[in-house]
Amino acid sequence: MLQVAAKRSLKSLQKDTVNAISVQQKLLRNILKLQKDTKYGKKYNFAAIDSVAEFQRIHPLTTYENYREVIEDIAKDGNFSQLVAEPIILFQETSGTTGKSKLIPRTKRLLSTSQKSFQAVNAITRSYYLNGKTYAKNSRGLALASAQPLKSTPSGIPRGSGTSGGIRQSKSFQKIVSLNFSSPTSIFLIPDYRSAYYCHMLFALLEPKLTHITANFASNVLDALQILEREWPQMVNDIYHGQINSNLELDTATRNELQSRLKPNPEKSNTLRTEFEKGFEGIIPRIWPQLSNIQCIITGSLQLYKESLKFYAGEIPIYSHGYGASEAWIGCNLEPQKDSPAYVITPHSAFFEFIPISQIDAEKPTTVDLTSLDVGESYEVVVTTVAGLYRYRMGDIVKCVGYYNQSPMIEFLYRQGSLLIIRGVRISENEIFAAITEASKILGEDCKIIDYTTSIDVSSFPVKYNIYLEVSKIFTTLPDLTSFRDKFEQVIYGLNVLYLNTRKANIIGAPEIKLVERDSFKMLKDTIISQGISETQFKMPRLLKNADQVSFIESKSIN
């Protein structure tokens, strides 16, 4: 049944791309009709709007600040009809990676738009990676997620990460988990991230027909594999004796339920021990020989983790399956065979507009529809959703790389808040990443970048930015980073002529490259998560703005 529904969703999505304009126009009409009797809908007279042009004339472009007050009011008194026509089932707390955390409304309609895309992705992976495989019919995957307990607003509306809400609020999701994945449902409900991922890996080791691994981000998969690499002796001991690790943070009911599923298995334990003792390079195909793909997002700054994943995965393909946000689902990767992931905009999931990159800072920027993007050009994504956001600027910058029928295919470049802006010069996340990747070759083939971030140093003259790097190599003598910096800037010069000109004029100072201690980024991550960010949602910020976070990473510098 699930596979039939997945194929139906993929077919429907593909049909939508053929008629993208009509699907978009119908969606906007439905949104305005649905919300016309809300306080917000009456303010803009949604009932009288009869065209896209009229909607764009009457309603301005917005950001979260346009909704903050009404959302806070709904959180206090529960009167959702101020903004939406149906109850808000969850306030999704955004990760706050590029700024202050937000509360994004989720309704059942919004959830259903995403589910169609999820099902389509499932059909794509089965068709492309498992087609013709004799073991595919009853195969299982490993899904990596940890649902934090949901909190409540003063009016009783649940609030938490989108992942946590999806798992804890959906009985159908929990049923799908039990049928399709190696982990019992109770593992997804373990709030402690390390304990949850330990248990995910433990039960995956016992699954003989594991065919895929899926997670939100590449960093989540890497976390799980690093837990396995560190703690495999305890895991094989658990399997040998049929006993759950006593040091895991599990409540009594969960421990007892998992314990009831674990039986002594010395043969499996010894087989795994033999493989682990050989080392962890290429470990995934050795312990799961039927594994066909790893599904996780590897675009934007997450590209950094791809090489680390390849160490464990060998030649197993990594499929960057989709592009979504708390506000709306954006697109699906319908062509997994391509090396560079591109996402086909899904016309059913939101009404889309795009601001050309040249217009982003304009007082009243113009927008184009999803069929009018120029291939090779970059845009900011604007969405109108079924859950109360109208002409909402997401801050995501994407590049059009082609078309799939009438729908554009886009690459995610960066988020506006992660942009380095000094003296009016913009340096994108992608430019920084490309320069670091090229310059890192100077440190030697045996030296890999584990993680990085940046900060702007306004105390220096001229103002400059700092780049903090954690590398895999332990140096007995600290290297001279001048050559690294010079190569880094050479790459930036080639990508950004305005930066080149301002550096020549000494308006911006040379960047300072700072190596940091081993595990500094793990500690930085722990520090940020301790402030209430969901670990499953977490993405390492590429520009630190918080003074305490800058102070922390500075304290780890070893230059």
Residue, then its C-alpha position, 0 to 999 in steps of 0.5 A: m500500500l505504501q509503495v502504491a501511494a508513493k508511486r501515485s504521489l510521484k506521478s502527481l508531482q510530475k504532472d504538476t510540473v507539466n502544468a506548473i503555472s495553472v497549478q500555481q494559480k489554482l493554489l493561490r486562489n484556494i489559499l485566498k479563499l481558505q483564509k478570506d474570513t480570517k482577520y488577516g484575510k479581511k485586512y487585505n480583502f482576500a475575497a476580492i482578489d481575482s488574479v496573481a497580479e492583483f494579489q501582488r499589487i495589494h499585498p507587500l513582500t514580508t519577513y517574519e517580523n511582519y508576523r511576529e506580533v500576531i504569532e505571539d498573540i496566538a501563542k498567548d490566547g490560542n485565537f488562530s483565526q487571526l491568521v489562519a482558518e484551521p487550527i495550528i497543530l504545531f508552532q515549529e521552532t526554527s533552528g535560529t542558525t542565522g538569527k533569532s529563532k522563529l515560531i512558524p505555524r504548521t497546520k494539517r494542510l501544510l503537513s499534507t503538502s510535504q507528505k506528497s513530496f516525501q512519498a514521491v522521494n520514496a518512489i524515486t529511491r525505490s525505482y532508481y536504487l532498488n529496481g530489480k533487486t530481489y531483496a528490495k520487497n521486504s527491505r528496511g532502512l535506517a532512519l536517523a532522528s531524535a524527537q525532543p519532548l514538545k513544549s506548549t505555548p501559554s494557550g496550549i499549542p504545541r511548540g518544538s522542532g518540525t521533526s519532533g512534532g512530526i514524530r510525536q504527533s503522527k500515529s501514521f508516521q509511527k506505523i510507517v516507522s515500524l514497517n519500514f525501518s530497523s529502529p523500533t518506534s520508541i527509539f525515535l522518542i528518546p530525547d537524548y540525542r547520543s542515546a537515540y543514535y546509539c540505539h538506532m545504530l545498535f538495532a541497524l547492526l542487527e538488520p540483515k537487509l538494510t538497504h538505505i540510510t536516511a536523515n535530515f542532514a549529512s551532519n546527522v549521518l556523520d554523527a551516527l557513524q562517529i558514535l558507531e566508530r567510538e562505541w562499537p566495542q560496547m555495541v558488540n558487547d550488547i549484541y553478544h549478551g543481549q543486554i542494552n548498555s546501562n549507561l544510556e539515558l533511557d526511561t524505564a519503559t523504553r529500556n524495558e521495551l528495547q531490552s525485550r527485543l534484544k536477544p543474545n547473538p554471539e555469532k553476529s557480535n563476533t562477525l561485527r567485531t571482526e569487521f570493526e577491528k579492520g578499521f572504519e574506512g568503507i565500513i558501511p558496505r562491509i557490514w550492510p552489503q545490500l545498502s544502496n544509498i544514503q539519503c541526506i541533504i548535502t548542499g550549501s555548507l553541508q557539502l563539507y561533510k560529504e568527503s567525511l561520509k565517503f570515508y565510511a560509505g566508499e562508493i555508496p551513492i549519497y542522494s540529496h533527496g529534497y529541499g524544504a524548510s519549516e515554512a514550506w516544502i520547496g523541491c525534490n531531486l528527481e534526478p538522483q543520478k546527477d553528481s550535483p543535486a538540483y531540486v525541482i520546485t514542487p508547484h503544489s507545496a506553496f505559491f512561489e515568487f523569486i526576487p532576482i539577486s540584483q533586486i534583493d536590496a531594493e526598497k521595493p524589489t520585483t519578483v518573477d514567477l517560477t516559469s520565468l527564472d533565467v538559467g544561470e541566474s540567482y534568486e531569493v525564494v518567496v512563498t505564500t503558504v497554506a499556513g498563514l505566510y504571504r509573499y514571505r521572503m525566506g532568505d534562501i538564495v538559489k540558482c536556476v540550473g535548468y527546467y523539468n517541464q515547466s518547473p525550474m530546477i534549482e541549486f541551494l546556494y546560501r541563506q542571507g543571514s550566513l552572508l559575510i557583509i563588510r563595508g558593503v561587500r557581500i561574500s557568500e557561504n559558497e565562495i567561502f567554502a570554495a576558497i577553504t576547499e582549495a586552500s586546504k590542499i596547501l596543508g597536505e593531502d593527509c589534512k582534511i577540514i573537519d569544520y569551519t566558521t567565521s566572524i567579523d572583527v570590527s575592532s581591527f583597522p581596517v575591518k576584517y573577518n576571521i576564519y576558524l578551522e578545525v583540521s584532521k591533522i595534528f601538527t607537531t609544529l604549527p604551520d605558517l598559514t600565510s600561504f593558506r590565506d593567500k590561496f584563500e584570497q586568490v580564490i575569492y578574488g576570482l569569484n568576487v571582483l568587488y572584494l578584490n577591489t576593496r582589498k586593493a584599496n585597503i578598505i577591508g583587511a586581510p582575513e585571519i586564519k585561525l586553527v582551533e583545538r580538536d573537538s572545538f566544533k563539537m563543543l560549540k555545537d553542544t553550547i548552541i544546542s544547550q540553548g534549546i535548539s533541536e540537535t536533529q535540526f542543527k546546522m553549524p552556523r557559518l557566520l557567528k554573530n553571538a558574542d559568547q559564541v565568538s568568544f568561545i571559538e576564539s578561546k579554542s584558537i591554537n595559532 
